[in-house]
């Protein structure tokens, strides 16, 4: 799953990274090291011949939903059932997006005692990640909102030692197909696992317990903590 992540890049950085136009004027969120459900987040969507960076709310609200409370249950969408679930089927067919991130957090039971150890998964080279996402529009007029969900898939490599699910991270050569910018791709191709090389360039970094409180924020949340029980150092997957 993906229930918390970090997104600290500016709109200028993101529009450059994704070759997108900036539609965030007046609504860009501040750098966020503790992105939590229902917060405003960046999303890259295709609009005709261009890509656009916009701000949406994390937690999908289908157009047919009675109210927005369903968003808390639709933060993630399992890749294996996208074309089956009513909440995701139409969006998967026509409304796919990219969700930029610095990295994401997961928790795993500690082997040295009670509780769970949080980890931050982030590219070793500091590059931006692109999570596969879906978006929907709900409401009308002043009540109109655009929301998104993050697509998850089975973890592989050393990431599977932390959690059995991970965001579907797409490398740049798969962005156009996911956004529907070229010939239509079959679902199996769109939802292929994150390439081994991409996973291998992700650092699994033990971090402190402050990330567990959504009110906490700041760069200290992603600082490696080496006093975390059985974790001796950061790990690069291979």
C-alpha positions as CSV (number, residue, x, y, z in Angstrom):
1,X,0.0,0.0,0.0
2,X,1.0,3.7,0.0
3,X,-0.5,5.6,2.9
4,X,2.2,8.3,3.4
5,X,4.8,9.9,1.1
6,X,7.0,12.9,0.7
7,X,6.6,15.6,-2.0
8,X,8.9,18.6,-1.6
9,X,9.6,19.8,-5.2
10,X,8.4,23.1,-6.5
11,X,6.0,23.5,-9.5
12,X,9.0,24.8,-11.5
13,X,11.0,21.7,-10.7
14,X,8.1,19.4,-11.5
15,X,7.0,21.0,-14.8
16,X,10.6,20.7,-15.9
17,X,10.9,17.0,-14.9
18,X,7.6,16.0,-16.5
19,X,7.7,18.4,-19.5
20,X,4.4,19.8,-18.3
21,X,2.6,23.2,-18.2
22,X,1.9,24.7,-14.8
23,X,-1.8,24.9,-13.7
24,X,-1.0,25.2,-10.0
25,X,-1.1,29.0,-9.7
26,X,-2.5,30.0,-6.4
27,X,-3.0,26.5,-5.1
28,X,0.4,24.9,-5.0
29,X,1.0,23.2,-1.6
30,X,4.1,23.8,0.4
31,X,6.9,21.3,0.5
32,X,5.5,18.3,2.4
33,X,7.5,15.6,4.0
34,X,4.4,13.9,5.5
35,X,1.8,13.8,2.7
36,X,-1.3,12.1,4.3
37,X,-4.7,11.1,2.9
38,X,-7.0,13.9,1.7
39,X,-4.2,16.4,1.5
40,X,-3.7,18.5,-1.7
41,X,-1.1,16.8,-3.9
42,X,0.5,17.3,-7.3
43,X,-0.7,15.3,-10.3
44,X,0.4,15.3,-14.0
45,X,-2.4,14.8,-16.5
46,X,-2.6,14.7,-20.2
47,X,-4.6,17.4,-21.9
48,X,-4.6,17.0,-25.7
49,X,-1.1,17.5,-26.9
50,X,0.3,18.7,-23.6
51,X,0.8,17.6,-20.1
52,X,-0.4,19.7,-17.2
53,X,0.7,19.8,-13.6
54,X,-2.2,20.5,-11.3
55,X,-3.2,20.1,-7.6
56,X,-5.7,17.5,-6.7
57,X,-6.9,15.9,-3.4
58,X,-5.5,12.5,-2.5
59,X,-8.3,10.0,-2.1
60,X,-10.5,9.1,-5.1
61,X,-14.1,10.3,-5.1
62,X,-15.9,8.7,-8.0
63,X,-18.4,10.9,-9.9
64,X,-21.3,8.7,-8.6
65,X,-20.4,9.0,-4.9
66,X,-23.0,10.5,-2.6
67,X,-20.3,12.5,-0.7
68,X,-16.6,12.8,-0.3
69,X,-16.3,10.5,2.7
70,X,-15.5,7.6,0.4
71,X,-12.1,9.2,-0.3
72,X,-10.6,7.8,2.9
73,X,-11.2,4.3,1.5
74,X,-9.9,4.9,-2.0
75,X,-6.3,6.2,-1.4
76,X,-4.9,3.2,-3.2
77,X,-6.1,1.1,-6.1
78,X,-4.8,-2.4,-6.6
79,X,-3.3,-2.9,-10.0
80,X,-4.7,-6.5,-10.2
81,X,-8.3,-5.4,-10.0
82,X,-8.4,-1.9,-11.7
83,X,-10.5,-3.1,-14.6
84,X,-13.0,-4.9,-12.3
85,X,-13.8,-2.5,-9.4
86,X,-16.6,0.1,-10.2
87,X,-14.7,2.8,-8.3
88,X,-11.6,2.5,-10.6
89,X,-12.7,0.9,-13.9
90,X,-13.7,4.1,-15.8
91,X,-10.8,6.1,-14.5
92,X,-8.3,3.4,-15.5
93,X,-9.7,3.4,-19.0
94,X,-9.7,7.2,-19.5
95,X,-8.3,9.2,-16.5
96,X,-4.8,8.1,-15.7
97,X,-2.2,10.5,-14.1
98,X,1.2,10.6,-12.6
99,X,1.7,11.5,-9.0
100,X,5.2,13.0,-8.3
101,X,6.9,12.0,-5.1
102,X,10.3,12.1,-3.4
103,X,9.7,8.7,-1.9
104,X,7.2,6.9,0.3
105,X,7.0,5.4,3.8
106,X,6.2,1.9,5.0
107,X,6.2,0.2,8.4
108,X,7.4,-3.3,9.2
109,X,7.3,-5.2,12.6
110,X,10.5,-4.8,14.5
111,X,12.6,-7.9,15.0
112,X,14.2,-6.7,18.2
113,X,11.1,-5.8,20.1
114,X,7.5,-4.6,20.0
115,X,6.2,-1.9,17.6
116,X,7.0,-1.2,14.0
117,X,10.0,0.4,12.3
118,X,9.3,3.1,9.6
119,X,11.3,3.2,6.4
120,X,11.5,5.8,3.7
121,X,11.9,4.5,0.1
122,X,13.6,7.0,-2.1
123,X,15.9,7.1,-5.2
124,X,19.6,6.9,-4.4
125,X,20.3,9.6,-7.0
126,X,17.6,12.0,-5.6
127,X,15.5,11.9,-8.8
128,X,11.7,12.3,-8.7
129,X,9.5,9.3,-8.6
130,X,6.3,9.0,-10.7
131,X,3.6,6.9,-9.1
132,X,0.9,5.6,-11.4
133,X,-2.4,7.2,-10.5
134,X,-6.0,7.6,-11.5
135,X,-8.1,10.8,-11.2
136,X,-11.8,11.7,-11.1
137,X,-14.0,14.8,-10.9
138,X,-16.7,15.0,-8.3
139,X,-19.4,17.7,-7.8
140,X,-20.1,20.8,-9.8
141,X,-19.7,24.5,-9.6
142,X,-17.9,25.8,-6.4
143,X,-18.2,22.3,-5.0
144,X,-16.3,20.6,-7.9
145,X,-13.1,18.8,-6.8
146,X,-10.6,16.7,-8.6
147,X,-9.2,13.7,-6.7
148,X,-6.7,10.9,-7.2
149,X,-5.6,7.5,-6.1
150,X,-2.2,5.8,-6.2
151,X,-2.0,2.5,-8.0
152,X,-0.2,-0.2,-6.0
153,X,1.3,-3.5,-7.0
154,X,3.1,-6.5,-5.4
155,X,6.5,-5.5,-4.0
156,X,9.6,-7.2,-5.3
157,X,13.3,-7.2,-4.5
158,X,14.2,-6.1,-1.0
159,X,11.2,-3.9,-0.9
160,X,9.2,-7.0,-0.3
161,X,11.0,-7.4,3.1
162,X,9.4,-4.1,4.2
163,X,5.9,-4.5,2.9
164,X,4.1,-6.8,0.4
165,X,2.7,-3.8,-1.6
166,X,4.3,-0.8,-3.2
167,X,3.3,2.1,-5.4
168,X,3.5,1.2,-9.1
169,X,6.5,3.4,-9.9
170,X,6.8,4.2,-13.6
171,X,10.1,5.1,-15.3
172,X,10.1,8.0,-17.8
173,X,9.8,5.7,-20.8
174,X,6.4,4.5,-19.5
175,X,4.9,7.9,-18.7
176,X,3.5,8.6,-22.2
177,X,1.7,5.3,-22.4
178,X,0.2,5.6,-18.9
179,X,-1.0,9.1,-19.7
180,X,-2.6,7.8,-23.0
181,X,-0.4,10.0,-25.2
182,X,0.2,7.4,-27.9
183,X,-1.3,4.2,-29.3
184,X,-3.5,2.4,-26.8
185,X,-1.6,-0.1,-24.7
186,X,-3.1,-3.3,-23.3
187,X,-3.8,-3.3,-19.5
188,X,-1.1,-5.9,-18.9
189,X,1.5,-3.7,-20.4
190,X,0.4,-0.6,-18.6
191,X,0.4,-2.4,-15.3
192,X,3.7,-4.3,-15.7
193,X,5.7,-4.3,-12.5
194,X,8.2,-1.5,-11.8
195,X,11.4,-2.6,-13.6
196,X,14.1,-4.3,-11.6
197,X,16.6,-1.6,-12.4
198,X,14.3,1.1,-11.0
199,X,13.7,-0.9,-7.8
200,X,17.4,-1.6,-7.5
201,X,18.1,2.2,-7.4
202,X,15.8,2.8,-4.5
203,X,17.3,3.2,-1.0
204,X,15.4,1.6,1.9
205,X,16.1,4.1,4.7
206,X,15.2,3.6,8.3
207,X,13.7,6.7,9.8
208,X,12.4,7.9,13.2
209,X,8.9,7.4,14.7
210,X,7.9,11.0,14.3
211,X,6.6,10.2,10.8
212,X,3.7,8.3,12.4
213,X,2.0,11.6,13.4
214,X,0.5,13.4,10.5
215,X,1.0,16.7,12.3
216,X,4.8,16.3,12.1
217,X,6.6,17.7,9.1
218,X,10.0,18.8,8.0
219,X,13.2,17.4,6.5
220,X,14.1,15.6,9.8
221,X,11.4,13.1,9.0
222,X,13.5,11.6,6.1
223,X,16.8,11.6,7.9
224,X,18.3,8.2,8.4
225,X,18.1,6.8,12.0
226,X,20.7,4.2,12.8
227,X,19.5,3.6,16.4
228,X,16.5,1.7,15.2
229,X,17.0,-1.8,16.7
230,X,18.1,-4.3,14.1
231,X,18.8,-1.7,11.4
232,X,22.5,-0.9,11.1
233,X,22.6,1.3,8.0
234,X,20.7,2.4,5.0
235,X,20.2,-0.3,2.3
236,X,20.4,-0.1,-1.4
237,X,18.4,-2.8,-3.1
238,X,20.1,-5.2,-5.5
